[in-house]
């Protein structure tokens, strides 16, 4: 018999993360001590996959040693300086971070201009073409190739669990990737992820039974207003799979709030630095706990 609060997302968060709450509080007061803040090396790399050569960025701490592997899945604007900066920042906290070009099958990075117009049918058609290969099977295949490449790097601690995290379009890709390499992915995080829960039979949330990772979902306030039931369905999927997850709706935030170079919306900034920094802290707490 299932526990009576198995489908209650608030109770789910309490049950699975009671112990982590204390850890989070401790981490908040000792973040500087836990961070590496050392020199970081980064480079452009090419990762072979069954579907071609993927151009990517790779960042890791400098010097001797090895560190847990992480894959960063970008938003629709692809692999660009802002995403490289995020990879370098995480590498400075003691991780080896790969940022693949999600559209490598069709074009080199970034693939989409920051002047992309969602109201333009031509732009939307171009985006649909680029995203077409990003099916559950396609992303799983990529994730296996990315992890194999990472595990071949001397900087990577292959005995530690690996992580995934993503923004907007990259949010559901984290779930797809974790389902594709469940034996390696120990933690995932989605920040204002779009399309995590749909009515389609291949909806990312239906992949949860294949996971072995704990997850954190940071949800934009306006995304939650449009689809308030999504967080509950995610919570129910993780509860049914007996996997820990936690979600938060960030008050007053817009879809895309974590990414510095997001274009203005109605003349106002989307990026919200205080909320973005809090989300980044949650990522670090998750990884410190899970990537061991």
Backbone as JSON, one array per atom type, in Angstrom:
{
  "sequence": "XXXXXXXXXXXXXXXXXXXXXXXXXXXXXXXXXXXXXXXXXXXXXXXXXXXXXXXXXXXXXXXXXXXXXXXXXXXXXXXXXXXXXXXXXXXXXXXXXXXXXXXXXXXXXXXXXXXXXXXXXXXXXXXXXXXXXXXXXXXXXXXXXXXXXXXXXXXXXXXXXXXXXXXXXXXXXXXXXXXXXXXXXXXXXXXXXXXXXXXXXXXXXXXXXXXXXXXXXXXXXXXXXXXXXXXXXXXXXXXXXXXXXXXXXXXXXXXXXXXXXXXXXXXXXXXXXXXXXXXXXXXXXXXXXXXX",
  "N": [[0.86, -1.2, 0.0], [0.5, 2.23, -0.82], [1.98, 5.11, 0.71], [-0.12, 7.53, 2.26], [0.54, 10.17, 1.57], [1.86, 10.11, -0.8], [1.2, 11.27, -3.25], [1.13, 13.91, -2.77], [2.74, 16.78, -3.48], [3.98, 18.63, -1.73], [4.25, 17.23, 0.65], [5.79, 15.2, -0.34], [8.19, 16.53, -0.95], [8.94, 17.22, 1.67], [9.28, 14.69, 2.82], [11.31, 13.4, 1.34], [13.37, 15.22, 1.44], [13.95, 16.06, 4.0], [16.28, 15.53, 5.44], [18.09, 16.75, 3.76], [17.46, 19.41, 4.05], [18.65, 20.38, 6.39], [21.27, 20.02, 5.61], [21.36, 21.84, 3.51], [21.04, 24.25, 4.84], [23.39, 24.32, 6.37], [25.21, 24.37, 4.31], [24.7, 26.86, 3.23], [25.86, 28.57, 5.05], [28.47, 27.95, 4.85], [29.4, 28.17, 2.29], [31.55, 29.43, 1.0], [33.74, 28.09, 2.07], [33.3, 25.56, 1.07], [33.6, 25.8, -1.63], [35.76, 25.7, -4.52], [37.04, 27.71, -6.03], [39.35, 28.0, -7.62], [41.9, 28.14, -10.18], [40.77, 27.86, -13.54], [40.51, 25.82, -16.41], [39.62, 25.96, -19.82], [38.29, 24.85, -22.96], [37.64, 24.48, -26.5], [36.07, 21.64, -27.75], [35.62, 18.52, -29.52], [33.15, 16.12, -29.68], [32.68, 12.8, -30.45], [29.76, 11.27, -31.72], [27.07, 8.87, -32.31], [25.67, 10.18, -34.26], [27.21, 12.05, -35.52], [29.77, 14.65, -35.34], [30.03, 16.43, -32.42], [30.28, 19.74, -31.61], [31.6, 21.39, -28.76], [32.0, 22.89, -25.49], [34.45, 22.67, -22.91], [35.11, 22.73, -19.54], [37.17, 22.8, -16.64], [38.67, 22.36, -13.36], [41.98, 23.68, -12.96], [45.22, 22.11, -12.76], [46.54, 19.28, -10.86], [44.54, 16.38, -10.25], [41.14, 15.03, -10.02], [37.66, 15.35, -10.86], [34.05, 15.38, -10.31], [31.89, 14.75, -13.13], [29.87, 16.85, -15.21], [27.11, 17.68, -17.25], [26.01, 20.4, -19.1], [23.03, 21.54, -20.35], [21.94, 23.66, -22.81], [19.77, 26.58, -23.29], [17.43, 27.57, -25.9], [19.0, 29.31, -27.33], [21.46, 28.27, -27.52], [24.95, 27.1, -27.48], [26.99, 29.48, -26.29], [28.75, 32.54, -25.29], [27.61, 33.17, -22.68], [26.73, 30.67, -21.68], [29.15, 29.32, -21.64], [30.41, 30.81, -19.68], [28.88, 30.07, -17.43], [29.64, 27.39, -17.28], [32.37, 27.63, -16.69], [32.18, 28.88, -14.22], [30.96, 26.88, -12.64], [32.93, 24.93, -12.88], [34.91, 26.14, -11.38], [34.04, 25.52, -8.9], [34.72, 22.96, -8.56], [34.14, 20.94, -10.57], [33.96, 19.04, -13.62], [32.91, 20.27, -16.59], [30.89, 19.82, -19.33], [29.65, 21.42, -22.19], [27.58, 20.84, -24.58], [26.84, 21.55, -28.05], [23.56, 21.71, -28.75], [22.42, 21.52, -31.22], [24.05, 20.24, -33.02], [23.77, 18.39, -35.08], [22.75, 19.74, -37.22], [23.95, 22.27, -37.42], [26.78, 24.34, -36.57], [27.62, 25.71, -33.34], [26.39, 29.0, -32.38], [23.88, 28.41, -33.47], [21.25, 29.49, -33.2], [20.13, 32.79, -33.46], [20.39, 35.57, -31.17], [18.54, 37.39, -31.83], [16.31, 36.06, -32.51], [12.94, 35.63, -33.47], [10.01, 34.82, -32.08], [7.56, 35.25, -33.15], [7.83, 35.16, -35.83], [7.16, 33.2, -38.59], [9.14, 31.95, -40.17], [11.4, 31.89, -38.51], [10.39, 30.27, -36.47], [10.0, 27.9, -37.88], [12.6, 27.27, -38.56], [13.68, 26.8, -36.02], [12.15, 24.56, -35.27], [13.14, 22.68, -37.05], [15.78, 22.45, -36.16], [15.35, 21.42, -33.61], [14.13, 19.01, -34.03], [15.64, 16.52, -34.01], [15.95, 16.12, -31.28], [14.74, 14.06, -29.69], [13.49, 11.69, -27.23], [15.0, 9.37, -27.65], [17.08, 10.34, -29.25], [18.36, 12.21, -27.56], [19.09, 10.54, -25.45], [20.93, 8.9, -26.76], [22.88, 10.8, -27.39], [23.61, 11.54, -24.76], [24.85, 9.23, -23.8], [27.1, 9.19, -25.44], [28.3, 11.62, -24.7], [28.87, 11.14, -21.99], [30.61, 9.0, -22.22], [32.74, 10.25, -23.5], [33.44, 12.18, -21.55], [34.22, 10.45, -19.47], [36.54, 9.52, -20.49], [38.36, 11.47, -20.1], [41.21, 12.69, -18.36], [40.8, 14.42, -16.24], [38.39, 13.83, -15.09], [36.55, 12.42, -12.46], [35.83, 9.3, -12.4], [34.63, 7.52, -10.69], [32.81, 8.89, -9.21], [29.38, 9.96, -9.08], [27.73, 11.48, -11.88], [26.47, 14.69, -13.02], [23.65, 16.52, -14.35], [22.39, 19.54, -15.79], [20.08, 22.1, -16.85], [18.66, 24.74, -18.89], [15.59, 26.3, -19.67], [14.74, 25.11, -22.73], [16.69, 23.22, -22.25], [15.96, 22.09, -19.84], [14.02, 19.83, -19.96], [15.76, 18.22, -21.42], [17.62, 17.4, -19.56], [16.27, 15.47, -18.07], [15.77, 13.56, -20.04], [18.41, 12.86, -20.68], [19.33, 11.84, -18.22], [17.74, 9.61, -18.07], [18.78, 8.22, -20.17], [21.37, 7.51, -19.43], [21.31, 6.12, -16.85], [22.88, 4.78, -14.98], [25.07, 6.39, -14.52], [24.29, 9.06, -14.09], [23.66, 10.95, -11.32], [22.36, 13.14, -10.29], [20.17, 15.81, -11.15], [19.16, 19.0, -12.49], [16.69, 21.34, -13.32], [16.11, 24.45, -14.71], [13.72, 26.86, -15.05], [12.53, 25.11, -16.94], [11.03, 24.09, -20.0], [8.22, 22.31, -21.28], [8.35, 19.97, -19.77], [6.27, 18.44, -18.8], [3.85, 17.07, -20.7], [1.0, 16.19, -22.77], [1.73, 14.28, -24.49], [2.74, 10.94, -25.47], [5.47, 10.62, -25.29], [6.32, 12.38, -23.38], [8.68, 14.07, -21.29], [8.35, 13.67, -18.47], [7.36, 11.13, -18.28], [9.51, 9.51, -18.39], [10.62, 9.23, -15.95], [10.52, 6.78, -14.38], [12.76, 5.44, -15.33], [14.95, 6.64, -14.25], [17.74, 7.11, -11.98], [18.39, 9.16, -10.45], [18.4, 12.01, -8.25], [16.4, 15.0, -8.31], [16.12, 18.54, -8.91], [13.78, 21.04, -9.44], [13.45, 24.17, -10.62], [11.11, 26.6, -10.95], [9.69, 29.03, -13.06], [7.64, 31.81, -12.16], [5.7, 32.74, -13.99], [5.58, 30.59, -15.75], [4.49, 28.67, -14.09], [2.0, 29.77, -13.67], [0.86, 29.42, -16.16], [0.83, 26.65, -16.43], [-0.06, 25.17, -13.95], [-0.47, 22.6, -13.01], [1.69, 21.07, -13.73], [3.89, 20.82, -11.97], [2.82, 19.23, -9.95], [2.28, 16.84, -11.3], [4.88, 16.09, -11.99], [5.94, 15.69, -9.41], [4.34, 13.54, -8.58], [5.17, 11.59, -10.39], [7.85, 11.18, -9.62], [7.45, 10.33, -6.99], [6.09, 7.91, -7.43], [8.15, 6.5, -8.57], [9.81, 6.26, -6.47], [11.87, 8.1, -6.03], [13.93, 10.81, -4.96], [12.91, 14.18, -5.17], [12.69, 17.72, -5.64], [10.84, 20.68, -5.88], [10.55, 24.17, -6.69], [8.7, 27.11, -6.95], [9.64, 30.15, -8.15], [8.97, 33.18, -6.86], [7.65, 35.96, -8.65], [9.26, 35.7, -10.91], [10.25, 35.42, -14.38], [10.01, 33.31, -17.27], [13.11, 32.14, -18.08], [14.68, 33.5, -16.27], [17.19, 32.93, -15.11], [19.29, 33.35, -16.82], [21.79, 35.44, -18.01], [21.96, 36.86, -20.47], [19.46, 36.98, -21.62], [17.01, 38.29, -23.85], [15.21, 41.45, -23.65], [11.86, 41.63, -22.38], [8.94, 42.98, -23.37], [10.21, 45.39, -23.03], [11.38, 45.12, -20.54], [13.75, 43.63, -18.26], [14.41, 40.12, -18.28], [16.19, 38.55, -16.9], [16.91, 37.89, -13.54], [18.78, 38.74, -11.07], [19.08, 38.29, -8.13], [17.3, 36.1, -7.72], [18.37, 34.31, -9.56], [20.88, 33.83, -8.45], [20.16, 32.55, -6.11], [19.06, 30.24, -7.18], [21.35, 29.16, -8.34], [22.83, 28.57, -6.07], [21.24, 26.52, -5.02], [21.75, 24.57, -6.9], [24.46, 24.01, -6.39], [24.29, 23.0, -3.78], [22.77, 20.67, -4.23], [24.55, 19.2, -5.89], [26.79, 18.91, -4.23], [25.79, 17.17, -2.36], [24.98, 14.92, -3.87], [26.79, 14.14, -5.94], [28.86, 12.08, -5.47]],
  "CA": [[0.0, 0.0, 0.0], [1.3, 3.44, -0.87], [1.8, 6.05, 1.8], [-1.19, 8.43, 1.84], [0.96, 11.47, 1.04], [2.73, 9.88, -1.94], [0.85, 12.12, -4.39], [1.14, 15.3, -2.31], [4.09, 17.25, -3.76], [4.6, 19.28, -0.58], [4.66, 16.17, 1.55], [6.88, 14.5, -1.02], [9.41, 17.28, -0.74], [9.32, 17.09, 3.06], [9.7, 13.34, 3.15], [12.57, 13.05, 0.71], [14.42, 16.22, 1.61], [14.09, 16.52, 5.39], [17.7, 15.51, 5.8], [18.82, 17.71, 2.94], [17.19, 20.77, 4.5], [19.71, 20.73, 7.31], [22.5, 20.15, 4.84], [21.29, 23.08, 2.75], [21.29, 25.36, 5.75], [24.8, 24.33, 6.68], [25.95, 24.78, 3.12], [24.53, 28.29, 3.03], [26.78, 29.32, 5.92], [29.86, 27.55, 4.59], [29.56, 28.04, 0.84], [32.9, 29.83, 0.59], [34.67, 27.04, 2.45], [33.08, 24.38, 0.26], [33.91, 26.06, -3.03], [37.16, 25.57, -4.91], [37.49, 29.05, -6.43], [40.7, 27.92, -8.14], [42.06, 28.43, -11.6], [39.94, 27.02, -14.4], [40.92, 25.68, -17.8], [38.51, 25.63, -20.72], [38.7, 24.67, -24.35], [36.67, 23.96, -27.46], [36.33, 20.22, -27.99], [34.7, 17.82, -30.42], [32.76, 14.84, -29.09], [32.05, 11.92, -31.45], [28.5, 10.62, -31.36], [26.57, 8.06, -33.42], [25.02, 11.03, -35.25], [28.14, 13.04, -36.04], [30.73, 15.28, -34.44], [29.38, 17.49, -31.66], [31.15, 20.79, -31.08], [31.25, 21.6, -27.36], [32.97, 23.55, -24.62], [34.8, 21.84, -21.77], [35.78, 23.5, -18.49], [37.52, 21.98, -15.47], [39.7, 22.99, -12.53], [43.36, 23.48, -13.38], [46.08, 21.42, -11.81], [46.39, 17.84, -10.69], [43.33, 15.95, -9.57], [39.99, 14.75, -10.86], [36.44, 15.93, -10.29], [32.83, 14.83, -10.91], [31.5, 15.25, -14.45], [28.56, 17.49, -15.33], [26.71, 18.14, -18.59], [25.12, 21.57, -19.09], [22.2, 21.63, -21.54], [21.62, 25.07, -23.01], [18.44, 26.98, -23.77], [17.34, 27.52, -27.37], [20.01, 30.15, -27.95], [22.6, 27.41, -27.78], [26.27, 27.24, -26.88], [27.44, 30.85, -26.51], [29.57, 32.98, -24.15], [26.93, 33.08, -21.39], [26.75, 29.28, -21.22], [30.56, 29.03, -21.31], [30.68, 31.44, -18.39], [28.29, 29.22, -16.41], [30.48, 26.2, -17.17], [33.59, 28.02, -15.98], [31.84, 29.15, -12.81], [30.78, 25.61, -11.96], [34.24, 24.28, -12.82], [35.6, 26.76, -10.27], [33.56, 24.9, -7.67], [35.2, 21.59, -8.47], [33.46, 20.01, -11.47], [34.32, 19.03, -15.04], [31.63, 20.63, -17.2], [30.79, 19.77, -20.79], [28.49, 22.14, -22.72], [27.47, 20.47, -26.0], [25.96, 22.26, -28.97], [22.43, 20.79, -28.89], [21.97, 21.48, -32.61], [25.22, 19.87, -33.81], [23.41, 17.6, -36.27], [22.36, 20.65, -38.3], [24.76, 23.49, -37.54], [27.69, 24.59, -35.47], [27.11, 26.65, -32.33], [25.26, 28.72, -31.47], [22.75, 27.85, -34.21], [20.1, 30.39, -33.15], [20.52, 34.16, -33.14], [19.69, 36.2, -30.05], [17.46, 38.19, -32.41], [15.25, 35.13, -32.89], [11.61, 36.19, -33.28], [9.04, 33.75, -31.95], [6.37, 35.58, -33.94], [8.17, 35.01, -37.24], [6.99, 31.8, -38.99], [10.41, 31.4, -40.67], [12.23, 31.59, -37.35], [9.82, 29.11, -35.78], [10.24, 26.72, -38.71], [14.03, 26.95, -38.42], [13.86, 26.2, -34.7], [11.55, 23.23, -35.3], [14.08, 21.82, -37.77], [16.93, 22.2, -35.29], [14.96, 20.66, -32.44], [13.52, 17.73, -34.42], [16.37, 15.32, -33.56], [16.07, 16.06, -29.83], [13.75, 13.13, -29.16], [14.0, 10.92, -26.09], [16.03, 8.45, -28.13], [18.22, 11.12, -29.72], [19.08, 12.78, -26.42], [19.72, 9.42, -24.74], [22.11, 8.51, -27.54], [23.88, 11.85, -27.16], [24.09, 11.49, -23.38], [25.8, 8.12, -23.69], [28.34, 9.62, -26.08], [28.9, 12.68, -23.89], [29.43, 10.56, -20.79], [31.78, 8.2, -22.61], [33.84, 11.2, -23.74], [33.87, 12.72, -20.26], [34.91, 9.42, -18.69], [37.86, 9.3, -21.09], [39.21, 12.61, -19.78], [41.94, 12.44, -17.1], [40.33, 15.31, -15.18], [37.09, 13.38, -14.59], [36.48, 11.4, -11.4], [34.88, 8.35, -12.97], [33.94, 6.77, -9.64], [31.76, 9.74, -8.66], [28.21, 10.15, -9.92], [27.75, 12.66, -12.74], [25.3, 15.54, -12.93], [23.14, 17.24, -15.52], [21.49, 20.66, -15.51], [19.71, 22.75, -18.09], [17.84, 25.94, -18.84], [14.52, 26.4, -20.67], [14.73, 23.89, -23.53], [17.61, 22.26, -21.65], [15.36, 21.44, -18.68], [13.61, 18.46, -20.28], [16.9, 17.42, -21.9], [18.28, 16.79, -18.41], [15.54, 14.25, -17.72], [16.03, 12.6, -21.11], [19.79, 12.39, -20.55], [19.43, 11.0, -17.02], [17.1, 8.33, -18.41], [19.64, 7.54, -21.14], [22.58, 6.99, -18.76], [20.91, 6.12, -15.44], [23.93, 4.24, -14.1], [26.09, 7.42, -14.29], [23.73, 10.34, -13.67], [23.17, 10.86, -9.96], [21.58, 14.32, -9.91], [19.81, 16.7, -12.24], [18.45, 20.22, -12.13], [16.05, 22.04, -14.43], [15.8, 25.84, -14.37], [12.66, 27.3, -15.96], [12.43, 24.15, -18.04], [9.77, 24.11, -20.73], [7.83, 21.04, -21.89], [8.65, 18.82, -18.93], [5.04, 17.66, -18.68], [2.92, 17.28, -21.81], [0.05, 15.09, -22.95], [2.28, 13.34, -25.47], [3.25, 9.69, -24.87], [6.92, 10.72, -25.07], [6.6, 13.49, -22.46], [9.83, 13.76, -20.42], [8.02, 13.18, -17.13], [7.08, 9.7, -18.35], [10.8, 8.81, -18.34], [11.1, 9.19, -14.56], [10.79, 5.42, -13.88], [14.07, 4.96, -15.78], [16.0, 7.41, -13.6], [18.29, 6.76, -10.66], [18.92, 10.44, -10.0], [17.53, 12.97, -7.57], [16.23, 16.17, -9.16], [15.62, 19.82, -8.41], [13.1, 21.78, -10.49], [13.23, 25.58, -10.3], [10.03, 26.94, -11.87], [9.35, 30.45, -13.17], [6.27, 32.1, -11.71], [4.75, 32.82, -15.1], [5.39, 29.24, -16.26], [3.57, 27.99, -13.17], [0.65, 30.31, -13.91], [0.34, 28.83, -17.4], [0.65, 25.2, -16.29], [0.14, 24.9, -12.52], [-0.53, 21.17, -12.69], [2.91, 20.37, -14.15], [4.73, 20.47, -10.82], [2.18, 18.12, -9.24], [2.49, 15.62, -12.08], [6.28, 15.73, -11.81], [6.08, 15.15, -8.06], [3.71, 12.23, -8.54], [6.01, 10.66, -11.14], [9.01, 10.84, -8.8], [6.97, 9.55, -5.86], [5.81, 6.56, -7.9], [9.43, 5.85, -8.85], [10.55, 6.25, -5.2], [13.07, 8.91, -6.22], [13.82, 12.13, -4.35], [12.88, 15.38, -6.01], [12.23, 18.92, -4.97], [10.55, 21.78, -6.8], [10.25, 25.48, -6.13], [8.25, 28.19, -7.83], [10.35, 31.36, -7.75], [8.0, 34.28, -6.97], [7.97, 37.15, -9.43], [10.22, 35.46, -11.98], [9.79, 35.15, -15.73], [10.69, 32.23, -17.96], [14.44, 32.57, -18.52], [15.25, 34.45, -15.31], [18.53, 32.57, -14.64], [20.3, 33.51, -17.88], [22.12, 36.87, -18.04], [21.83, 37.54, -21.76], [18.11, 36.87, -22.18], [16.53, 39.58, -24.37], [14.16, 42.13, -22.9], [10.48, 41.26, -22.68], [8.12, 44.19, -23.22], [11.09, 46.46, -22.57], [11.85, 44.86, -19.19], [14.68, 42.5, -18.21], [13.96, 38.8, -17.82], [17.18, 38.09, -15.92], [16.66, 38.34, -12.17], [20.03, 38.32, -10.44], [18.93, 37.66, -6.81], [16.68, 34.78, -7.86], [19.32, 33.46, -10.27], [21.93, 33.43, -7.51], [19.58, 31.55, -5.2], [18.95, 29.01, -7.95], [22.71, 28.62, -8.48], [23.17, 27.99, -4.77], [20.54, 25.24, -4.9], [22.48, 23.62, -7.74], [25.67, 23.61, -5.69], [23.89, 22.15, -2.67], [22.4, 19.38, -4.8], [25.72, 18.48, -6.36], [27.65, 18.52, -3.1], [25.17, 16.02, -1.7], [24.7, 13.77, -4.72], [27.84, 13.73, -6.86], [29.91, 11.46, -4.65]],
  "C": [[0.88, 1.23, 0.0], [0.99, 4.31, 0.34], [0.77, 7.08, 1.36], [-0.72, 9.77, 1.29], [1.85, 11.31, -0.19], [2.42, 10.8, -3.11], [0.78, 13.58, -4.0], [2.53, 15.86, -2.51], [4.75, 17.93, -2.58], [5.1, 18.24, 0.41], [5.82, 15.39, 0.97], [8.19, 15.21, -0.77], [9.87, 17.14, 0.7], [9.93, 15.72, 3.35], [11.09, 13.03, 2.6], [13.7, 14.0, 1.06], [14.53, 16.76, 3.04], [15.55, 16.58, 5.79], [18.48, 16.56, 5.02], [18.58, 19.14, 3.38], [18.26, 21.24, 5.45], [21.01, 20.92, 6.56], [22.52, 21.45, 4.06], [21.59, 24.27, 3.64], [22.75, 25.47, 6.12], [25.62, 24.81, 5.5], [25.86, 26.28, 2.9], [25.5, 29.1, 3.86], [28.23, 28.97, 5.67], [30.14, 27.42, 3.11], [30.97, 28.37, 0.41], [33.91, 28.74, 0.91], [34.52, 25.82, 1.56], [33.47, 24.56, -1.19], [35.4, 25.96, -3.28], [37.75, 26.94, -5.22], [38.95, 29.05, -6.91], [40.75, 28.34, -9.59], [41.3, 27.41, -12.42], [40.53, 27.0, -15.81], [39.68, 25.38, -18.63], [39.0, 25.59, -22.15], [37.5, 24.28, -25.2], [37.05, 22.52, -27.76], [35.32, 19.69, -29.0], [34.43, 16.44, -29.85], [32.12, 13.97, -30.17], [30.79, 11.28, -30.9], [28.06, 9.73, -32.52], [25.97, 8.9, -34.54], [25.93, 12.13, -35.8], [29.07, 13.59, -34.97], [30.08, 16.47, -33.75], [30.43, 18.5, -31.17], [30.67, 21.16, -29.68], [32.32, 22.43, -26.68], [33.21, 22.66, -23.4], [35.59, 22.68, -20.78], [36.02, 22.6, -17.28], [38.54, 22.73, -14.63], [41.09, 22.71, -13.08], [44.13, 22.68, -12.33], [45.78, 19.94, -11.71], [45.11, 17.53, -9.93], [42.25, 15.55, -10.54], [38.72, 15.08, -10.1], [35.21, 15.33, -10.97], [32.49, 15.51, -12.24], [30.09, 15.82, -14.42], [28.34, 17.85, -16.79], [25.73, 19.28, -18.43], [24.36, 21.6, -20.41], [21.66, 23.06, -21.68], [20.14, 25.3, -23.31], [18.47, 27.04, -25.3], [18.4, 28.37, -28.06], [21.37, 29.47, -28.01], [23.88, 27.73, -27.02], [26.85, 28.6, -27.27], [28.2, 31.32, -25.28], [28.9, 32.86, -22.78], [26.96, 31.67, -20.84], [28.18, 28.84, -20.88], [30.92, 29.61, -19.95], [30.1, 30.61, -17.24], [29.14, 27.96, -16.19], [31.75, 26.51, -16.39], [33.3, 28.26, -14.49], [31.67, 27.85, -12.05], [32.1, 24.85, -11.84], [35.06, 24.85, -11.66], [35.17, 26.23, -8.92], [33.88, 23.41, -7.62], [34.49, 20.57, -9.33], [34.05, 20.12, -12.88], [33.04, 19.19, -15.84], [31.74, 20.62, -18.72], [29.52, 20.5, -21.21], [28.39, 21.82, -24.21], [26.58, 21.44, -26.77], [24.76, 21.36, -29.22], [21.99, 20.6, -30.35], [23.07, 20.98, -33.55], [24.88, 19.08, -35.07], [23.13, 18.48, -37.48], [23.31, 21.82, -38.51], [25.74, 23.57, -36.38], [27.09, 25.65, -34.54], [27.3, 28.09, -32.78], [24.01, 28.19, -32.18], [21.52, 28.73, -34.28], [20.6, 31.77, -32.75], [19.75, 34.67, -31.94], [18.58, 37.12, -30.53], [16.3, 37.32, -32.9], [13.89, 35.73, -32.54], [10.58, 35.06, -33.25], [7.77, 34.01, -32.74], [6.6, 35.39, -35.43], [8.04, 33.54, -37.64], [8.29, 31.16, -39.5], [11.34, 31.03, -39.52], [11.71, 30.35, -36.63], [10.07, 27.83, -36.56], [11.7, 26.29, -38.61], [14.29, 26.28, -37.07], [13.3, 24.78, -34.67], [12.48, 22.23, -36.0], [15.27, 21.46, -36.88], [16.57, 21.27, -34.13], [14.44, 19.26, -32.78], [14.31, 16.51, -33.95], [16.41, 15.14, -32.05], [14.9, 15.27, -29.21], [14.33, 12.44, -27.92], [15.14, 10.01, -26.52], [17.28, 9.21, -28.56], [19.04, 11.68, -28.57], [19.75, 11.68, -25.6], [20.99, 8.97, -25.44], [23.24, 9.53, -27.34], [24.47, 11.73, -25.76], [25.09, 10.36, -23.18], [27.14, 8.5, -24.29], [29.05, 10.68, -25.25], [29.56, 12.08, -22.64], [30.65, 9.71, -21.11], [32.98, 9.11, -22.85], [34.35, 11.76, -22.42], [34.67, 11.69, -19.47], [36.27, 9.06, -19.28], [38.84, 10.42, -20.76], [39.91, 12.39, -18.43], [41.46, 13.31, -15.95], [39.07, 14.79, -14.49], [37.25, 12.27, -13.56], [35.41, 10.39, -11.8], [34.13, 7.55, -11.92], [32.8, 7.57, -9.01], [30.57, 9.78, -9.61], [28.35, 11.45, -10.71], [26.44, 13.43, -12.59], [24.89, 16.09, -14.28], [22.36, 18.45, -15.02], [21.24, 21.4, -16.8], [18.74, 23.88, -17.88], [16.83, 25.93, -19.98], [14.42, 25.09, -21.45], [15.61, 22.81, -22.92], [17.04, 21.55, -20.43], [14.9, 20.02, -18.98], [14.76, 17.59, -20.79], [17.64, 16.76, -20.74], [17.6, 15.48, -18.02], [15.8, 13.18, -18.77], [17.43, 12.0, -20.98], [19.94, 11.46, -19.35], [18.77, 9.64, -17.24], [17.97, 7.52, -19.36], [20.87, 6.92, -20.53], [22.3, 6.9, -17.26], [22.0, 5.64, -14.49], [25.0, 5.29, -13.77], [25.51, 8.7, -13.71], [23.11, 10.19, -12.29], [22.33, 12.04, -9.52], [21.33, 15.18, -11.14], [19.06, 17.91, -11.74], [17.93, 20.88, -13.39], [15.67, 23.44, -13.95], [14.9, 26.43, -15.46], [12.58, 26.42, -17.2], [11.06, 24.19, -18.68], [9.46, 22.75, -21.34], [8.21, 19.82, -21.08], [7.47, 17.88, -18.8], [4.12, 18.02, -19.82], [1.97, 16.1, -21.88], [0.58, 14.04, -23.9], [2.79, 12.07, -24.78], [4.74, 9.72, -24.61], [7.28, 11.89, -24.17], [7.76, 13.13, -21.53], [9.44, 13.2, -19.06], [7.67, 11.69, -17.12], [8.36, 8.86, -18.31], [11.28, 8.62, -16.91], [11.34, 7.77, -14.05], [12.16, 4.86, -14.3], [15.22, 5.61, -15.02], [16.52, 6.71, -12.35], [18.84, 8.02, -10.0], [17.89, 11.21, -9.18], [17.5, 14.25, -8.4], [15.76, 17.38, -8.38], [15.03, 20.58, -9.59], [12.82, 23.2, -9.99], [12.29, 26.15, -11.36], [9.77, 28.44, -11.87], [7.9, 30.67, -12.79], [5.3, 32.14, -12.87], [4.56, 31.47, -15.79], [4.38, 28.49, -15.39], [2.14, 28.49, -13.36], [0.03, 29.67, -15.15], [0.03, 27.34, -17.23], [0.86, 24.8, -14.83], [0.15, 23.42, -12.17], [0.78, 20.44, -12.98], [3.75, 19.93, -12.95], [4.15, 19.29, -10.04], [2.4, 16.81, -9.98], [3.94, 15.15, -12.0], [6.48, 15.06, -10.46], [5.49, 13.75, -7.97], [4.56, 11.19, -9.27], [7.22, 10.23, -10.32], [8.6, 10.01, -7.58], [6.71, 8.1, -6.26], [7.09, 5.78, -8.16], [10.31, 5.75, -7.6], [11.9, 6.95, -5.35], [12.88, 10.27, -5.56], [13.78, 13.23, -5.38], [12.41, 16.55, -5.16], [11.93, 19.95, -6.04], [10.3, 23.04, -6.02], [9.74, 26.38, -7.24], [8.89, 29.47, -7.31], [9.43, 32.58, -7.95], [8.52, 35.44, -7.82], [8.91, 36.95, -10.59], [9.52, 35.16, -13.3], [10.58, 33.99, -16.32], [12.02, 32.75, -18.52], [15.21, 33.38, -17.5], [16.69, 34.15, -14.9], [19.64, 32.94, -15.61], [20.53, 34.99, -18.16], [21.79, 37.55, -19.36], [20.45, 37.38, -22.4], [17.65, 38.24, -22.68], [15.42, 40.16, -23.5], [12.79, 41.59, -23.32], [9.6, 42.46, -22.36], [8.94, 45.33, -22.6], [11.65, 46.26, -21.18], [12.77, 43.64, -19.18], [14.01, 41.23, -17.7], [14.89, 38.31, -16.71], [16.92, 38.73, -14.57], [17.83, 37.86, -11.31], [19.83, 37.7, -9.05], [18.33, 36.25, -6.89], [17.61, 33.81, -8.57], [20.42, 32.97, -9.34], [21.4, 32.4, -6.52], [19.46, 30.2, -5.91], [20.32, 28.35, -8.11], [23.15, 27.96, -7.18], [22.5, 26.63, -4.6], [21.23, 24.17, -5.75], [23.72, 23.11, -7.02], [25.35, 22.69, -4.51], [23.55, 20.74, -3.17], [23.62, 18.57, -5.18], [26.65, 18.07, -5.23], [27.1, 17.28, -2.4], [25.2, 14.76, -2.58], [25.87, 13.28, -5.56], [29.06, 13.22, -6.09], [30.1, 10.01, -5.09]]
}
